[in-house]
Amino acid sequence: MSFKWLKRYMPRGLYGRAALILILPVVTLQLVVSVVFIQRHFEGVTEQLTREAVRAVDLALRLQDPATTRALGLTVRAVSPGDVPAQPMRRWYDLTGIVVIHTLETRLAGYRQAMLPDDRNVTLYVQRRGQVYRIGLDRSRVSPSNPHQLLVNMLFFGGLMTVIAYLYLRNQLRPITRLSAAAEAFGKGQVVPYAPAGAEEVRAAGRAFLAMRARIERHIEQRTMMLSGVSHDLRTPLTRLRLGLSLLEDEDRAPLERDVEEMQRLIDAFLDFARSNAESAEMEETDPLALLRQIVDDATRAGQPVQLGGAEGAGRMMLRPRALRRAVENLIGNAVRYGTRCEVSVRLSESALRIVVEDDGPGIPAEAREAALKPFVRLDPARNQDRGSGAGLGLAIALDIARAHGGTLRLGESAGLGGLRAELVLAR
């Protein structure tokens, strides 16, 4: 039996599911107990009391003795047939009144009508030997008094215990939500304070998360230190090479200087990739649309064929401006290197920031787009290396920055320009 259809109506959050697990059995138990108790106890007791009242009415009408009538707790008065009401009277929520009226109809000889206006009085109309009698008796003679008190007590104490249980359950769930928040923040490049708490299993998961976070931070730090050291060590011989090349003739010096500059750019690219500025910088409240306009204006002043295609939305969000600028500049650099036009558009919604960079270049085949996002990968069929230098790190750096913001980088085909479409999606 499949219950997939039920998943649409189930709560998504941990608190909602825990509350459902807690409340559903309590409500079900109260409903079952209420129905069984009312049917098996109140109805039975009410029917038995009403039968005893029928016997008392029969005795009073048969003896016609005022002393006996008073002793039975009844008031009997002869009335005309026109005084008999056309319909019985009872309140709509008087459940025991249904049983009382039904028992009187089936057990009381000469029964004409019954009136149950409140919880204190019952008025009966009975016809005997051609005479109609109005008989008054106390409601407690035919049904238990205050039957609703049981339901009120059940609802009150059931609700009270549910609230107490929920407060306790919330304290047990709070460490899980804190762990989830810390893990989500770390996925966005933020390190928030977290200490394991709660049940032993939750503490174990928290300690495992802290150990994993520490290992990742150590790995990033070691990678940065290693490549920083390599970069520093290589800068010294490169400087000596430049000094040595300056002594050569111009004809021999120019191509060698270009090779040295190429080596310098590659070293800088490796260092940018290893530095992980996106993860080390602090988040700032930034206007992304203004930042994108500034990036496009700077690229235009630098002589790059870049234009702002469209800007939708308004507002501010937490970003790392320098890291985002580097990511967009890398995408723009790739676009103008392999194409003749570049168009940048941005859209800020309630849930995400979308930055799209399109060009009219050769693009990247669909089967090679996943590989293009890996570091140190250059795709010869899609990207002509003669058009510019690089180490295949531009897209990888942009992807790292997007992931540090809790987002991603998607590659596709530009519908307007026909080249590559790079979409940077950052969670808001």
Secondary structure, DSSP 4 states (H G I P E B T S, - for coil): ---GGGGGGS--SHHHHHHHHHHHHHHHHHHHHHHHHIIIIIHHHHHHHHHHHHHHHHHHHHH--HHHHHHTT-EEEEE-GGGS-SS-EE-TT-HHHHHHHHHHHHHSTTEEEEEE-SSSEEEEEEEETTEEEEEEEEGGGTS-S-THHHHHHHHHHHHHHHHHHHHHHHHHHHHHHHHHHHHHHHHTT--------SSHHHHHHHHHHHHHHHHHHHHHHHHHHHHHHHHHHHHHHHHHHHHHHTTS-HHHHHHHHHHHHHHHHHHHHHHHHHH-HHHHSPPEEE-HHHHHHHHHHHHHHTT--EEEEEEE----EEE-HHHHHHHHHHHHHHHHHH-S-EEEEEEE-SSEEEEEEEESS----GGGHHHHTSTT---TTTS-GGG----S-HHHHHHHHHHHTT-EEEEEE-TTTSSEEEEEEEE-
